[in-house]
Amino acid sequence: MNDFNRKVEDASARVSQTINEAVERLEKEIPEFIKYLNDDIVPTVRTHSSKALRTASQKLAEFADYMEQQQQKPK
C-alpha cells in the first residue's frame, strides 16, 4: 500500500509542477497577448468596421433612392 501511496503522491507532484509551470508561462504571456490585441487586432477591427458601416450606409442610401423612384412611377 505504501508503494501505491508513493506513486499517487509522485503523480500528484508532477501534475502540480506542470500546472505551476503553465501558470507561470501564462502570467508572462498574457500581457504580451493583451498588448497584441490592443496594438494590432483592435485597430484592424475598427478600420474594417468603419469601412463596413460606410458601405452599408451607401447601399441603404441607394436603396432609399430606388424606393423613391419606384413610388414616383405611374402604376
PyRosetta script that sets phi, psi and omega in degrees:
from pyrosetta import init, pose_from_sequence

init()
pose = pose_from_sequence("MNDFNRKVEDASARVSQTINEAVERLEKEIPEFIKYLNDDIVPTVRTHSSKALRTASQKLAEFADYMEQQQQKPK")
pose.set_psi(1, -34.4)
pose.set_omega(1, 178.7)
pose.set_phi(2, -62.8)
pose.set_psi(2, -36.9)
pose.set_omega(2, 178.8)
pose.set_phi(3, -63.0)
pose.set_psi(3, -41.6)
pose.set_omega(3, 178.5)
pose.set_phi(4, -63.8)
pose.set_psi(4, -46.2)
pose.set_omega(4, 179.7)
pose.set_phi(5, -61.0)
pose.set_psi(5, -40.0)
pose.set_omega(5, 179.4)
pose.set_phi(6, -65.1)
pose.set_psi(6, -41.7)
pose.set_omega(6, 178.7)
pose.set_phi(7, -63.5)
pose.set_psi(7, -41.6)
pose.set_omega(7, 178.5)
pose.set_phi(8, -64.2)
pose.set_psi(8, -43.3)
pose.set_omega(8, 178.7)
pose.set_phi(9, -63.7)
pose.set_psi(9, -41.2)
pose.set_omega(9, 178.2)
pose.set_phi(10, -63.4)
pose.set_psi(10, -44.4)
pose.set_omega(10, 179.1)
pose.set_phi(11, -63.8)
pose.set_psi(11, -41.3)
pose.set_omega(11, 179.1)
pose.set_phi(12, -63.9)
pose.set_psi(12, -39.6)
pose.set_omega(12, 178.3)
pose.set_phi(13, -66.0)
pose.set_psi(13, -41.0)
pose.set_omega(13, 178.5)
pose.set_phi(14, -64.3)
pose.set_psi(14, -42.8)
pose.set_omega(14, 178.6)
pose.set_phi(15, -63.2)
pose.set_psi(15, -44.4)
pose.set_omega(15, 179.5)
pose.set_phi(16, -61.6)
pose.set_psi(16, -42.8)
pose.set_omega(16, 179.1)
pose.set_phi(17, -63.1)
pose.set_psi(17, -43.6)
pose.set_omega(17, 179.1)
pose.set_phi(18, -62.1)
pose.set_psi(18, -43.1)
pose.set_omega(18, 178.6)
pose.set_phi(19, -64.4)
pose.set_psi(19, -43.7)
pose.set_omega(19, 178.8)
pose.set_phi(20, -61.3)
pose.set_psi(20, -40.9)
pose.set_omega(20, 178.3)
pose.set_phi(21, -65.2)
pose.set_psi(21, -40.7)
pose.set_omega(21, 179.1)
pose.set_phi(22, -65.1)
pose.set_psi(22, -41.2)
pose.set_omega(22, 179.0)
pose.set_phi(23, -63.6)
pose.set_psi(23, -44.2)
pose.set_omega(23, 178.7)
pose.set_phi(24, -60.3)
pose.set_psi(24, -43.4)
pose.set_omega(24, -179.9)
pose.set_phi(25, -65.1)
pose.set_psi(25, -42.2)
pose.set_omega(25, 178.4)
pose.set_phi(26, -63.1)
pose.set_psi(26, -40.9)
pose.set_omega(26, 179.6)
pose.set_phi(27, -61.7)
pose.set_psi(27, -31.7)
pose.set_omega(27, 178.3)
pose.set_phi(28, -79.5)
pose.set_psi(28, -37.1)
pose.set_omega(28, -172.8)
pose.set_phi(29, -87.6)
pose.set_psi(29, -24.5)
pose.set_omega(29, -178.5)
pose.set_phi(30, -60.3)
pose.set_psi(30, -45.9)
pose.set_omega(30, 177.6)
pose.set_phi(31, -60.1)
pose.set_psi(31, -37.4)
pose.set_omega(31, 177.2)
pose.set_phi(32, -65.1)
pose.set_psi(32, -39.8)
pose.set_omega(32, 179.4)
pose.set_phi(33, -65.6)
pose.set_psi(33, -43.2)
pose.set_omega(33, 178.2)
pose.set_phi(34, -62.6)
pose.set_psi(34, -41.5)
pose.set_omega(34, 178.2)
pose.set_phi(35, -62.7)
pose.set_psi(35, -42.8)
pose.set_omega(35, 178.1)
pose.set_phi(36, -60.3)
pose.set_psi(36, -46.0)
pose.set_omega(36, 178.5)
pose.set_phi(37, -59.1)
pose.set_psi(37, -48.4)
pose.set_omega(37, -176.8)
pose.set_phi(38, -68.2)
pose.set_psi(38, -36.9)
pose.set_omega(38, -174.5)
pose.set_phi(39, -86.7)
pose.set_psi(39, -30.9)
pose.set_omega(39, -173.9)
pose.set_phi(40, -115.0)
pose.set_psi(40, -49.2)
pose.set_omega(40, -172.3)
pose.set_phi(41, -75.0)
pose.set_psi(41, -50.4)
pose.set_omega(41, -176.0)
pose.set_phi(42, -59.2)
pose.set_psi(42, -48.0)
pose.set_omega(42, 178.6)
pose.set_phi(43, -61.8)
pose.set_psi(43, -37.6)
pose.set_omega(43, 178.9)
pose.set_phi(44, -64.5)
pose.set_psi(44, -44.8)
pose.set_omega(44, 179.0)
pose.set_phi(45, -62.4)
pose.set_psi(45, -42.4)
pose.set_omega(45, 179.2)
pose.set_phi(46, -62.5)
pose.set_psi(46, -42.7)
pose.set_omega(46, 179.6)
pose.set_phi(47, -61.9)
pose.set_psi(47, -48.0)
pose.set_omega(47, -178.4)
pose.set_phi(48, -67.0)
pose.set_psi(48, -36.7)
pose.set_omega(48, 178.3)
pose.set_phi(49, -64.7)
pose.set_psi(49, -42.6)
pose.set_omega(49, 178.8)
pose.set_phi(50, -61.8)
pose.set_psi(50, -44.2)
pose.set_omega(50, 178.3)
pose.set_phi(51, -62.4)
pose.set_psi(51, -41.8)
pose.set_omega(51, 180.0)
pose.set_phi(52, -64.1)
pose.set_psi(52, -41.5)
pose.set_omega(52, 178.6)
pose.set_phi(53, -64.5)
pose.set_psi(53, -40.5)
pose.set_omega(53, 178.4)
pose.set_phi(54, -64.2)
pose.set_psi(54, -42.2)
pose.set_omega(54, 178.1)
pose.set_phi(55, -63.6)
pose.set_psi(55, -45.4)
pose.set_omega(55, 179.3)
pose.set_phi(56, -62.3)
pose.set_psi(56, -41.3)
pose.set_omega(56, 178.5)
pose.set_phi(57, -60.8)
pose.set_psi(57, -44.9)
pose.set_omega(57, 179.2)
pose.set_phi(58, -62.5)
pose.set_psi(58, -45.1)
pose.set_omega(58, -179.1)
pose.set_phi(59, -65.5)
pose.set_psi(59, -38.2)
pose.set_omega(59, 177.7)
pose.set_phi(60, -65.8)
pose.set_psi(60, -38.9)
pose.set_omega(60, 177.2)
pose.set_phi(61, -63.4)
pose.set_psi(61, -42.5)
pose.set_omega(61, 178.3)
pose.set_phi(62, -63.5)
pose.set_psi(62, -39.7)
pose.set_omega(62, 179.4)
pose.set_phi(63, -67.0)
pose.set_psi(63, -39.7)
pose.set_omega(63, 177.2)
pose.set_phi(64, -62.2)
pose.set_psi(64, -42.2)
pose.set_omega(64, 176.6)
pose.set_phi(65, -60.6)
pose.set_psi(65, -44.0)
pose.set_omega(65, 179.3)
pose.set_phi(66, -60.4)
pose.set_psi(66, -45.3)
pose.set_omega(66, -179.8)
pose.set_phi(67, -62.5)
pose.set_psi(67, -41.2)
pose.set_omega(67, 178.3)
pose.set_phi(68, -63.8)
pose.set_psi(68, -40.3)
pose.set_omega(68, 178.2)
pose.set_phi(69, -64.6)
pose.set_psi(69, -38.0)
pose.set_omega(69, -180.0)
pose.set_phi(70, -67.6)
pose.set_psi(70, -34.7)
pose.set_omega(70, 179.2)
pose.set_phi(71, -70.1)
pose.set_psi(71, -30.0)
pose.set_omega(71, -176.6)
pose.set_phi(72, -80.7)
pose.set_psi(72, -18.7)
pose.set_omega(72, -179.6)
pose.set_phi(73, -72.1)
pose.set_psi(73, 137.2)
pose.set_omega(73, 176.3)
pose.set_phi(74, -69.0)
pose.set_psi(74, 144.9)
pose.set_omega(74, -178.1)
pose.set_phi(75, -99.0)
pose.dump_pdb("model.pdb")
